[in-house]
Amino acid sequence: MEHIPVVKNYMITRLITLTRDMDVYFAIGLLLKNRISGAPVIDDNNNLVGILSEKDCLRIFANGSFYDMPGGTVSNFMTDVVSTVKPNSDLFSVADVFLQHNFRRMPVVKGKKLVGQISRRDVLRAIQDSTSYNVDNKEINGYITQEMKGSLSK
């Protein structure tokens, strides 16, 4: 491998973000509408203050049987201690963090400012980029169906 892959080359920068005072049911709607499993929570200065995941939202339903479906703001349900990475972090370290934890994404920060997000899928793209195997490669095409190929290119 000629160069070490780093976060800034694979992270996404156009994010769906939430705020602490946002109604949690509205936030759940955003997650569902955008087909994402979680989103960073930011303050007015774009500082990362937490993350709201599907797992966090499940607490609402689990508690609902006892408390008549409580509502509230994102701050009532978000995780406020968040693992983050810096833009220049190497993806080998990021992959190791993903292997040690259940989360699917990590916010990328410069200081406290949210600048992007890196996911497990982004790390897979780096793996693909470092090999000669891709969905258009004839060696792989013999092993996957057209339907599988279509889902890989999304």
N, C-alpha and C positions, 0 to 999 in steps of 0.2 A: 504494500500500500504506500503510495507516494506521499500522501499527506494525511494527517489525522483529521477525520471529520469533526466539525464543531457545530454546536447548537445553532448559531446564527445563520448557518447555511441551510438548515432544515426546518427551523421553527416557522410557525405561522404567525403573522402579525395582525391580520384582520380578525379580531375576536369578538364574540358576543360576551359582553361584560355585564355584571350586575352591580347594584349598589346596596349598601347595608339597609337602607330604609325602604327598599322596594318590597311590595307585598309578595310573600313567598309563593302564593298561588299564581301570581303573574309571572314570577321567575320560572316556576315549573312549566308554565305555558311556553315561555321562550325556549327552554331546554327541549321540549317536545317539538315545537314548531321547527327548530333548527336541527333537530335530530342529533343532539349532543348530549353527552352523559354528565356534563358539569360545566361550570363557568367560573372564572375568577371574579372576585368581588373587589371593587376599587372605591377609593374616596374621590372627592372633587378634584384632587391634584394628580389623579391617575396612579396613586400609590396602591399597591396590593395590600388588602386588609383581610382577605380570606378567600375561600373557595366554597362553592355550593355544588355538591355532587348528587347524583341520583340517590346514593346511600344516605346522605344527609336528609333528603326529602322523604325517604321512606319512614323516617321517625314520625312525620306528621300522621301518616296512615296508621302506623303501629300504635301511636298514642291516641289516635282518634277513637278507638274502641273504648277507651277509658275516659276520655275528656271531650267527647262530642266534636271531633275534627277541629282541633285548634288551628287558628291561623296565626298571623303575625308577620313580622318582617324577615327578610333574609338573614339579618343579624341574629335572630333567634335560633336559626338552624344551621348556619354555615360553620365550616371548620375554620378557626382563626389562626391555627398554627399550621403553616403550609410549607412543604418542602419546595424549594425553588432552585433554579440554576441560573448561571450567568451566561450571556451570549457567547462567550469564548470557551465555555466548558466543552470538554471533549465528549463525544457520543458514547465512548466506551464506558465512561463513568456513569453517564445517564442510563445506559442499558443495565448496568449493575444495580442502580437505584430501583429501576422498574422491576428487576428480578427479585429484589428484597422486599418490595411493598406491593399492595394491591392496586394502587392508583394507576390510571391510564394516561394521565397527562401531568405536566409540571409547568407552572408559570415560569417565564423567563423575565428576570428583573435586572435593571441597572440601578444599583442602590435599592431604593424601595419602589421605583417606578416600574410598572408593568410594561414590557416591550414586546412580549410575544408569549407563545406557548409551544412546548415540545411534547409530542405524544409518542406512544409506542409505535404507532404506524409511521411516524416521521423517522424513527430509528430504522425501521424496516426499509424505508426508501434509501437510507444511507447504505444499508447492507447491499441493496440491489445496485446502487451506483458503484459500489466498490467491486462488483463482480461483473461477469459478462452475461449473466442470466437476467432476462427480462421477458415480459409476456409476448414480445414480438420475436423472441429468439426461437428458431425452429427446434432446438433441443428441448425446450420446455413445452412448446405447442403440442407435441405428441403425447403429453401426459395430462393435459387439462382439456376440459370441454369448452366449447364456445361460450356457454353460459358462465363458466368460471372465469374465463378470460375477460368477459364483459364486466364482471363484478370487480375484477382486479384493476381495471382502468378507471374506475370511478373515483 
